[in-house]
Amino acid sequence: MKTTSAVFTALFSISALSAQTIVGTQPMNRNAVLEQFGGMYCVYCPHGHLLADQIRQEHPGIALIYYHAGNYAIPQAGAPDLRTNDGDIISGATGLTGYPAGTVNRHVFPGLEQGQPGTTALGRGDWVEAVENILTLPAPVNIGAQAHIDVASRTLDLYLELYFTANSNSTNRLHIALLQNHILSPQAGGGQGDQYPQYNVFRDMLNGPWGEVLYNTTAGHFESRNYSFVLPESIRDVPLDLANTELVIFVTKDQQEVLNGLVAKPGFTVEQDDDVELLSVKTDPVICGGWVYPRALIRNDGNNPLGHVDIRFGLIGGPEQQLPVNLASPLATYEKAFVDLPPLPVPPGDGSNRKVWLSVDMPNGAPDYTPEDNVDTAAFSNAKATINDYLKIEVRTDEYGYELYWEIADDSGAIIASGGNEQIAGTGGGLQIAVPSDPGAYEPNSYYTRYVTLPAEGCYTLRLVDDFGDGICCEYGFGFVRVKDPDGKLVAYANKFSKSYEVPFEYTSVITASHEPVPAGFDWSIAPNPARIASGTRILVKNPGAAPLTITLLDAGGSVILRRKEASLAGGNQYLNLPAEGLSPGLYLVKLETGRNVFFKKLLLLE
């Protein structure tokens, strides 16, 4: 049962060519309308979403409609119900035999049918060819559209113009589809839990599943139509967020072939004039190099174009930064924009539970109408660090080892080491083009090891690509890629992801673990280093103020060799002797603790 539907309230049409204002009268080719069919529990559907987005990037302006239909769309407990009665009817007419499926202008492409000959459903591998074909066909009808939503009354006013550039002798119908973007839901194969954003979701066919008959379809005929719809608060208990709605309007012949179509994004009228909303603040979840780069996503929720906003931001517990932002292009109502903020220095520390906070205010210099939606935070952590330049890479594949590629790159992007399927190295994953015979491809359920020497201190990134888009754990085996130092310490690890994954780590001679700011001017060094066992070495501590201090010497395995405590050090330069008699040649670790700050340096002892 359809629980809610838009209410059709008015229709007016004329046929005077002189009234034409927004539709073109010159013949043109068809626009493509790609209708997809799938659901939240279809593991291949995220790849369909990726392909559809890539097609639209190649051909801006094509229309995408995503129907949640079939067994994979039946919601489990707690999941939103994105199905519709109209969607089920339309899906049933395609002849599809699997998911995801798609139709392109509901055209029959002989030899490409997913199901029986003469049906319109296509497998996702044929969508590109079908769209390219449709874009070369002439369109007998041109369409123009203007849409506007009054948010307070939830009223959608739609003005359409149709102009026939050629005779269309079959029965033609006009269709008005209501779509919604950015609905968060579970998605098998999506790698984002229950926070997968669904786009182009079909919510209702505002004038019925098969549209309305157009009675005059001869060349030169023009008509305009006015509609008014009251949009519901929700459909199947899923909120209909007006800010994320759009329309697809198209004309068919014989309830089948789409002759032309377009996407209409509505304008909006809201109650308030000046209102900015902070939709999110983002940072890299793991940072390397001591800096965090915040990025804010803001939206204009007011009637006035948004050209200015004040932003305050900082690390929780740290100083506040203030930044007045003048947008290069003012935002219309419900239009969004990213704002990249200056980087923030991150004090050394263990890196856990760190957060950036951000607040927006004073849209266009006026008090914000709804300040309760103006603040957000983003958590991040410091990358793991190692003092060893010689690392071991361990790879365990799942049942589809040939779908994996990995690499380690420095902060300039230069690849230091790599392994796996070379064919997918330059992709973002999820393309499903890999085969077991590709160069470098791994065997299924196998274990591999590699060793790499890092050329210099700095930040590095372990990057993984999965060609299928489901990572390497855990539905088809328990795969992983991990990087370890010679002592077995884990430096980087990855297994659960979707198409690709990146995790940074740092190679440094100094590892700092800190829970409080380092005193200004503090520094320390070991000299000589390397040092002779017979003579030992000295530690120079530069500290502007008195502080207790502990020095610990550890061997390469982490065992404590000696510990020296100093109750207090005076300000200025202080030298502390570190004896080495009786020790074996090799690499050692010197740990220095002052207050709640912990520092490490390597020490090499020679005969």
N, C-alpha and C positions, 0 to 999 in steps of 0.2 A: 504494500500500500504506500502511495506517495504521501508522506506526512505533511509536507508543505509545498506550496508552489507560488510563483509570482502571480500577482493578480493583474489580468489584462483589463485596462479601464477605458482606453480610447484609441480610435483609429481614424485617420483622415488621409485621403489621397486625392491627388489631382493629376491631370494628364497634359498640362500645358508646357510645351518645350521652353517657353519664355521664362518659366519659373526655375529653370535649372541654375543652381548656384555652386554645388560642391562636387558634382559628378562630371567626369570627362565625357566628351562626345566622340573622340577619335577611337578607332579600333585599336585594341591592345590584346596582348596575350593573357592567358589565364594566370591567376595566382594559384599556388598550390595550397590545398587544405589536407593536412596529414592528420587523420584520426587514428589514435592509438588505443589499444585495448589491453588491459592488464590488471594488476592488483598488488596489494601490499605483500603478499606471500609468494609472489612470482620472482624467483631468484635471478632470472634473466632480464627482468624489466628495467633495472637501473641501466643496463647497457642500452636498452631501447631509448630511455630518456637521454642518455649521452648522445646517441646517434641523432635523435631528433633535434637536440640543441645544436649539434654540429651542422646539420643541414640548414637550420635557420641562421646560423652565423654566416654560412656560405651564401644564403639567399635571404637577406633581411626582408621582413614583411610577410613571409609565408605564415599561414595559420596552423597552429597546433592545438588539437583537442585530445584530452586524455580521459577515456572512459574507464572507470573502475567497474569491471564486469567479470562474471564467471566465478568459478570456485576459489580462485586465488584472491578474490576481492572480498570474500565473506569475512567480516571482522571478528577477531578473537576478543576475549574479555578485555575491556579497557581501551580498545583501538577504535578510532573513528570509522563510521560507516559512510564510505564515499560512493556507494552505489546509488543508482537512480533507476526509476522505472523506464524513463526514456532511453537511458544508456543501454539497458538490457534489450529493449526493442531494436535499437540501432545495431547493437552487437550481433543479435540473432540474424540479421539480414546480410552479414558479411561472408558467411561460409568459413569462418576461421576454424582452425583445427589445433591451435596451440597459442601460447602466450610468451612474449608479447606479439601481438599481431597489429597490423595497421592497414588502413586503406588510404590511397592517395586520390583525392577527388572522386572517390567511389567508382573509379574507373576500372574496367577489366583489362588486365595486362596478360594476354595469352602467353602461357609458358611460365609465368611467374606466380601463378595462384598458389597460395598456401594450401588450399583445399581442392575441391572439385573444379574442373575446368568451367570457366564462365562466372566464377565467384570473384569477389573484389578483395578479399583479405590477402595480405602479403606478409611474408616473414621479414624480419628487420633487415636482413641482408640485401633486400631488394628495394628498400625505401629510397635510397639515393637515386638509383636508375629511374624509378617511377616519377620522382619529383622533377628530375631533369627533363623527362619526356613531357610532363604536363606543362611545364613552363614554356614549351615551344608551340603549344596549341592555341589557336585564336579563341578569344572569349566573345560570345555573341552579346553579352550584357556587361555593362560597367556598373559599379556600385559605389556610392558615396555615403558616408555615415558620420553623424555627430551625436555624441551621447553625453548626458549630464546627470549626476546623482545629487539630490538634496539629501544630505545625511540625516538630518533631524526627522524627516518624514519617510526616509528610505525610498524615495520616489525616483525611479529611473525614467528620464525623458529621452526618447530616441527619435532622431530625424533621419530618414533615409531618402536617397534619390537613386533611381534606376534609369538607365538609358540603354536601349537595345541598339547595337551597332550592326546587327544582322538579324535575319529572321530566325526564330526558334520555334519550329512548328509543333514540337511536342508540348506536353503539359509541363509548365514550369512552376516551381514552388520556391517560396522565400522562407529561409530558416534563420532564427535568431537564437544563438547558443550563449548561455551565461556561464562563464568560467571563473575559477578562483585560483589564485597562486599562493604559494607558501603555506600550505596546510601541513603541519608536522604530524608524522605518523610512523609506525614501524614500517620497515621495508626489508624483506629478505634480500640479501646481497648488497644492501646499501651501506653497510658498515657504520651506521650512525645510531644504532639502537632504535628508540622510539622518537628520535628527533630528525628523521629524514624529511626534507622539505619536498612536498609534492607540488608540481606546477602544472598549469594548463588543465586543472581538474574540471571536468564537466559537472555542473551543478543542476542545470535545468535547460530544456528547450522552451523558451518563453512563449512561442506560438505553436507548441505541440511537436511531437516527435517527427512528423512529416511536413511541418510547416504549413504555409498558406498558398493557395493557388494564385498565380499571376495570370490574368485573363487576356491581357494584350501583350503579345511578345513579338510584334512585327518590328522590322528595322525602322529606326527613327522614333520609336515610341519612348516617351519620357513619363515618369510618374514619381511623385514624392509621397512619403508616408510619415505620419507622426504617431508615435506610440507613447503610452505612459504605463509603467509597471510599478506596483508597490512590491518591493523585495522583502522576503521574510527575514526574521532574525536568525533562523537556522533552517537547515535542511537535513532531515534524519538526525537531529540533535547535534549536528556539526555547525558551529556558528558560521554565518555568512558574513565575512569581514569585508565590508564595502570597499575599504582602501585597497584591497588586493583583488578586486574584480576587473574583468574585461569581457568584451563581447567578440564573438566571431559570427559574422553575417555572411550567408552564402545562398546562391541560387542553384537549384537542381532541375534536371529534366526527368520526368517519369519517376520521381522519388528516388533517383539513382545518381546519375552522373552530375558531378558538381561543375557548373559552367564557369563560375567565378566566386571569389570570396575575399574577405578582408578581416583584419583585426581592428576593432574600435576600442580605444582606451577612453573611459569617461573622464570628464572634468567633474569637479566636486564643489559643492557649497556646504560649509560647516557653520556652526554657531559662533565660533570665535574668530577674531581677526588675526591675532599674533600668537602662535603656539608652536613650539618645537618639541619633538619627542626624540629621546635617545633610544634607538632601537637596540643597539649593542655597542660594546667596546671590545675590541679584539687585540690580542698580542700573539706572538708565537708561543705555543704552550711550553716549549723548552728553549732557553736562550743561551747563547755562547758569546763571550767577548765583553761581558759586563754592561751591556746596554739593552734596554727593552724599548720597543717601538710601538706605542699605542696607536690604534686606529678606531675612530668613532664612525658609526653609521647613524645618521640623523634623518629625520623626516619632518617635512613641513605639515603640521596639522592645523594650520590657520588658513584663512581666506587670502590674506595678503601674501604676495610673493616673498619668500624668505631670502634675504640677502645678507643678513648679519646675525651672528650668535656669539655669545661669550662662553668660553670653555675654561673650566678649572680642572686640573688633573694632577696626579702624583702617585707615588707609592704609598700604600697604607703605612702610616707611621713615619713617613718622610715629609719633606717640605712640599708645599703646594705651589703649582705652576699656574699662571693665568695667561690666557691667549685669546685676544679678540680675533674673530674669524670673519672675513668678508668673502662671501662665495663669488666665484667668477661668474657663474650663471645662477641667478635667483631661482629658487625652487617653487614650482606651482604646488597647489594643495595636494598633499599625499605623495609628492615627489620626494625621492630619497637621494642622499649623496654621502660618499665616504669623505672623511676628513682625516688626513694623515698628520699626526702630531709630532713635535720634536721628540727625539729619544730621551729617555730618562736613564741616568747612571744607576746601576744596581750595586749596592755595597757587597763586598765578598761575604759569602756565607754558605750554609748547607743548601740553600735554595728551595726549601720546602715551604709550602703554604704562603707563597708571596703573591701579592695582588696589586694591580693597578686600579685606581678608582678614577672616575671621570664624571663630571657634571656639566650640563648645558643650561644656559639661561639667557634672558634678555633678547628674545627674538626681535630683530629689527629695532633694538634698543628699548623695547617695551617689556613690562612684566609678563612672565609666561602665564598662560591661562590655566595650564594643568602641570604645576611643578612636580607632582608626584611621579611623573614618568621621565624625570630628567637625570637620574643617577643610575650608574651601573658599575660593575667591577669585572675584572678578568684576572684569572689566576695563571701563574706561570711558575716555572722552576728553573734553576740553573742547570746547565748541561753537566753530565758527569765528566770528571777530569782524570787524566792519567799522567804520571811522570815518565812513562815508558814509551819509547818511540817504536818498539817492536811489538806488533799485535797479532793475535790469532783470530781468524774469522772462521766460525763454524756455521755450516749450512745444513739444515735438515729439511728435505722437501716433503710435500704432501703427495697425494696420489697423482697430481698433475705437475710434476717437477718442471716440465718444459714451459710452464706459464710464468716462471720466476726469473727476474733479473735483479741484480743488486750492484751497487757501486759505492765506493768511498771517495768523496771529493773534498778538496780544500776550500777555503773561503773565497777563492777566486773562481771556483767552478771546475778547476782542473781535476781530472779523475786520477786518483792514486792507485786504485785497485778496483776490479770488477769481476763479475762472474754470472753465469746463467745465460739465458737466451738473448743473444745479441740482436735479434730481429726486433725486439721490443724495447731496446735500450733508450731510444729517443722518444718513446711514446709516454703518455700519461697513464697508461694502463687501461684495462677495460675494453680494449678494441676487439678482443677475441680473434686475433689473426695468427696466433702461434700454433706451430705444429711440432711434434716430437723430433723431427729431422732438422730443425733450425740449428744453425751454428751455435755451439756453446750450451745447448739445452741440457738441463739436468734430467736424470732418470727419476722415476717415481719412488717415493719412500726411501730415499738414499741420504747418506751422510757424506759431507765434503768438508775439507779443511784447506785454508789458505793462510799465508803469513804475509804481512806487509810491514815495511819500515816507513814511518812517517818522515817526510823530508825536513820538516821544521816545526817549531812550536806554533800553535795557533788553533783555530777552530776547524773542525772537520764535520762532515755529514754522512751518515749512513743512509742511503736512499734505496728503497725497494719498489719494484713495479710488478704487479700481477696482471697478466694479460686478460684473465677472465673477469677480474674485478671483485674477487671474494677473499683476497688474502691467502695465507698459507696455513691457517688454523681456524676452525677445528672440525669443520663438517667432513672434510675429506682427508683427514690425517692431522697430526700435530707437528707441523713444520715450524721452523724458526730460522732466523739469522742472528747470530750474536757475535760480539767483538769482545775479546778478553785480553788482558795484559799477561805477561809471563807468570805472574803469581796467581792467575786464575780469576782475578777481579773482573767483574762484568763492567764493560765500558759502554756498550750500546746493545740494544736488544729490540727485536721486532718480530711479530707473527700475526697479530690480529689487526687487519686493516681492510680496506676495500681495493681500490685501484692502485694506489701508491701510498707511500709512507716515508717520512723523513725524520731522523732523530740525530741531533747534533751531539758532538762530544768535543772535549778540548785536550790537547797535548800541551803540557806546560811543565817547567821545572819547579814551579811554585804552586802548591795547592793550598787554598785558603778555605777554612771552614769557620764561619763567623756568625755570631748571634747579636752583635752590636757593632756600631760604626768603628772603623779603625781610626785611632787618634791621628790627627793631622800631623804630617811630618814623620810618621813612624816608618821605619824601614829596617831591614837586616840583611846580612850577607855572610857567606862563609869564605874564608881565604886563609891559606891556599886551598884551591879545589880544582883539580885533584890534589890530594895530600898524601905524603909518605906516612906509612904506619909508624915508623920510628919517631917522627917529630910531631904527629898529630896536626891539628889545625886550630883556628880561632874563629869565633863568631862575633861579628860586629853588630851591635844593636843600636840603632838611632831612635831615641825616644825623647820627646821634649818634656815629658813629665815622669815622675816616679811611678813605678808600677811593679807588682810582683810578676815573676817570670819563671817558667819551667821549660827545660830543654830535655828532650828525649831522643836517644839514638836507637833506631830500629834497623834490623837487617832486612834483606830483600823479601823475606817471608813474613815480615811484620812483627817478629819477636823483639822484645825490648832488650837492648844491650846495656844501656845505662840511662839513668835519669838524674838530672841535676836541677835543683830548685834554688832560686834566688828570692829571698823574702821581699826585697825591694831594690829597684835600680834607680839611681839618681838620673836627672835629665841630662841630655847630651849624649855623646858617643861612649859606649861601654864595650869593652872587649872581654869575652869569656873563653877560656881555654877549653878545648875538647880533645882529651887524650885518646889515642888509638892503639896503645900497646896491647899486644896479644890478640888483635883482631886479624881476620883473614882479608886478603885483597878482594875487592869487589865493590858493588853498589850498595849504598846505605841510604837511609832516609832520616833526616833531621827534622824533628817536630818541635816547634816553638809555641808555647801557650802564654798569653798575657791577657788577664781578665777573662772574658768569654771568647776571645779571638784565638783561632788555631791556624798556624801556618806550617807549610812543609817545604823543604828543599832537598834536592839530591846531593849526596856526597860520594865521591869516588875515591877509594883508598887504594894506593899502590904499594908495592914492596918497598 
